[in-house]
Amino acid sequence: KTYRLTLEYLALLVKRFSSLRTVSRDVSGKKQRLKTSEANTFSEFRRLTLGSLLAVTFTNKAADEMKQRIITKLKEISRLDSADSVDYKDNTFLRDLALKAGISAEEIIEIAKDTILSIFLFYSDFNVKTIDSLMSSIIKVITPELGLNPDYSIGIDKTEELDKFCGE
């Protein structure tokens, strides 16, 4: 189950970063050096690409474990040598990921390097959350539109439960 979830998430992430690498190659092919503004724009594209995917779990522990698995797999893949076909062709996860994403294993190895760097640079945009934290994020975004104080805190009203307990 966790293998499949990690594979699905990484397949989507790799596809998106593959598209981003294509744009980057087109830009750098026309110019030897990216101007600072173009480099900043590319960096922003990387952040947005990372932030455009969301994985939702039930518990904080599951979210932390999934983040760790994703990072571990990306690091493992990025350390493979695409020049050494024995090195990466024996990697079952890489083969499965290449098949799922529809991208060659060699390209995935290169994409993994960009992706792991993006995760470390833009960790707050690495969206593996619990259902509770997702709902809290949504509520924080809409509180101004609802006329609520944005510095709210979520609590549980236990009055009814206490009345039932004390009444027995």
C-alpha positions in Angstrom: 0.0 0.0 0.0 2.7 2.5 1.0 4.8 1.4 -2.0 1.9 2.2 -4.4 1.1 5.6 -2.8 4.7 6.7 -3.0 4.9 5.4 -6.6 1.7 7.3 -7.6 2.8 10.6 -5.9 6.3 10.4 -7.4 5.0 9.5 -10.9 2.9 12.7 -10.8 5.8 14.8 -9.4 8.3 13.4 -12.0 5.9 14.1 -14.9 5.5 17.7 -13.7 9.2 18.2 -13.2 9.9 16.6 -16.6 7.7 19.3 -18.3 9.6 22.0 -16.3 13.0 20.6 -17.5 11.8 20.8 -21.1 10.9 24.5 -20.6 14.3 25.0 -18.9 16.2 23.3 -21.8 14.4 25.4 -24.4 15.2 28.6 -22.5 18.9 27.7 -21.9 19.3 26.5 -25.4 18.5 30.0 -26.7 20.8 31.7 -24.2 24.0 30.6 -22.6 23.1 32.2 -19.2 19.8 32.9 -17.6 19.4 36.5 -16.5 18.6 36.9 -12.8 15.0 37.6 -13.4 14.6 34.5 -15.6 16.4 32.4 -12.9 14.0 33.8 -10.3 11.1 32.9 -12.5 12.4 29.4 -13.1 12.9 29.0 -9.3 9.3 30.2 -8.8 8.1 27.6 -11.4 9.9 24.9 -9.4 8.2 26.1 -6.2 4.8 26.2 -7.9 5.3 22.8 -9.5 6.1 21.2 -6.1 3.2 23.0 -4.5 0.7 21.9 -7.1 0.5 18.3 -5.8 -1.2 17.3 -2.6 -1.2 14.0 -0.7 -3.6 13.6 2.2 -3.2 11.2 5.0 -5.2 10.5 8.2 -2.4 11.0 10.9 0.6 13.2 11.4 2.7 10.1 11.7 1.5 8.8 8.3 2.2 12.2 6.7 5.7 12.3 8.1 6.4 8.7 7.0 5.1 9.4 3.5 7.3 12.6 3.2 10.3 10.5 4.4 9.6 7.7 1.9 9.3 10.2 -1.0 12.6 11.9 0.0 14.4 8.6 0.6 13.3 7.3 -2.8 14.3 10.5 -4.6 17.7 10.4 -2.9 18.1 6.8 -3.8 17.2 7.4 -7.4 19.3 10.5 -7.8 22.4 8.6 -6.6 22.1 6.1 -9.4 24.4 6.4 -12.4 22.5 6.4 -15.6 25.8 5.6 -17.5 26.0 2.3 -15.6 23.0 0.4 -16.9 23.4 -2.4 -14.3 23.2 0.1 -11.5 19.7 1.4 -12.4 18.1 -1.4 -14.3 18.2 -3.6 -11.2 16.2 -1.0 -9.2 12.6 -2.2 -9.1 11.2 1.0 -7.9 12.9 3.0 -10.7 11.6 0.6 -13.3 8.1 0.8 -11.8 8.3 4.6 -11.7 9.5 4.9 -15.3 6.6 2.7 -16.4 4.0 4.6 -14.4 5.3 8.0 -15.4 6.0 7.1 -19.0 9.5 8.6 -18.8 12.8 6.8 -19.3 14.8 5.7 -16.3 17.7 7.8 -17.4 15.6 11.0 -17.4 14.0 10.1 -14.1 17.5 9.9 -12.5 18.2 13.5 -13.7 14.7 14.7 -12.7 15.1 13.2 -9.2 18.1 15.4 -8.7 16.1 18.6 -9.5 13.1 17.4 -7.5 15.1 16.6 -4.3 16.7 20.0 -4.5 13.4 21.7 -5.0 11.9 19.9 -2.0 14.8 21.1 0.2 14.6 24.7 -1.1 10.8 24.9 -0.9 10.0 22.4 1.8 6.9 24.4 3.0 5.4 23.8 -0.5 5.9 20.0 -0.2 2.2 19.1 0.4 1.8 15.9 2.3 -0.8 16.8 4.9 -3.4 15.3 7.2 -7.0 15.8 6.5 -7.2 18.1 9.6 -4.3 20.3 8.5 -5.8 20.5 5.0 -9.1 21.7 6.4 -7.4 24.1 8.7 -5.5 25.6 5.8 -8.7 26.0 3.8 -10.4 27.7 6.8 -7.5 30.1 7.2 -7.8 31.1 3.6 -11.5 31.8 3.7 -11.8 33.4 7.2 -11.4 37.0 5.8 -14.2 36.4 3.4 -16.4 35.1 6.2 -15.6 38.1 8.3 -13.8 36.0 11.0 -10.7 36.7 12.9 -7.8 35.1 11.0 -6.1 34.3 14.3 -8.7 31.8 15.3 -8.0 28.6 17.2 -9.9 25.3 16.7 -11.4 23.8 19.8 -13.9 21.2 20.8 -17.0 22.2 22.7 -17.3 19.6 25.4 -20.3 21.1 27.1 -22.8 18.5 25.7 -20.5 15.6 26.6 -20.0 16.9 30.1 -23.7 17.4 30.6 -24.3 13.8 29.5 -21.6 12.5 31.8 -22.7 14.6 34.8 -26.3 13.8 34.2 -25.7 10.0 34.5 
